C-alpha cells in the first residue's frame, strides 16, 4: 500500500483499495476484485490485523475480498443499506441486470463476489466510531448515490476521502465513455455534491489518488451529458427502440461487448432513458410488444 498522509493509505490496482492503519491494526475501504487483490493490498504490512471493512457499494470489484478477510480475521463489515443485500446475496446483481433468473454466462466473478455477511448497515451520514488498541477514531460516511443504488464514500481523520466509483478518472472515461450509472439524476446530484466535499485528498477506485478532483467531476458530468445527447440525437424527429439506441451508442463509442458487458451497458442506457422520461424530454409508446421512444 502507498502512504498518503498520517495513517491513510491506498493500494493502486484495477479497483483501488483504501486503508487506515494504526500500529498493527488496519481498516480497509473496499476489498478489490477477489482474494488475490486484497492479499496484495495488505501484504506490505507485517503481522497486520484487519479490524474492519467499509464497503462503498456492492459491485463485485469492491467487495470481492470480503469473504477472504472474514475467514481470516473475523472482522466486522460496514456497508450502506440496500448495498448490503447484494453483498450478502450476490446473485441479485445478475438477476437485476437480466430481469429474471440469470443465465450461467452472467454468473461469474465479475458480477458476483463471494457472499459475505454485513452486520453493520449504514443508513445515514452519522460518524462511525472505530476502536483501535491505542485510540478511538471516527469515520465520516458521505452519501454518493447514483453509480449504484446507495453508494457511500468515507472520510478518515486525516481528511482523506475514499470515494469508490462516485468518480471515474478522466483517462478511464476516454477509454470507456459510457460510464456506469444506476440513477442518472442522483448521479448528477452526487457529482455536484462532491464539489462541496472538502478533503486533503481523494481516492477513486478507477483512477487512484488526487488532491484536486474539480476537473474529474467536470469530465464525469460531461460524459453523462454526452450519452443523453447521443440518445436524443438518435431519436431525432422519429422513434427509436432500445435496440436502436444500444446499437447507436455501441457504434459511436466503439464498444466491444461480451454477454456481461452487453447487459451492463443495457442497464446504463435504461438509466439514461428513465432520466430523460423524468425530465420530459422524451415520451414512449408500446406497439405489439415493442417500446419506442420519441421527443
Protein Blocks (a to p, Z undefined) as FASTA:
>chain_A
ZZfbhjbccdddfbdcddddehjbccdehjbjblmlmmmmmmmpghiacfbdcdfblcfk
lmmmmmmmmmmnopacdddehjlmmmmmmmlmmmmmnopacdfklmcfklmccddddfbc
cfbfcdcddddfkbccdddddddehjbmkbccdddfkopacehjmbccfklmmmmmpccd
fblmlmmmmmmmmmmmccfbdcdfbnpaafbfklmmmmmmmmmmmmmmmmmmmnmmmdcd
fklmmmmmmmmnopacdfklmmmmmmmmmmmmmmmmmnopaccddeehiacddZZ
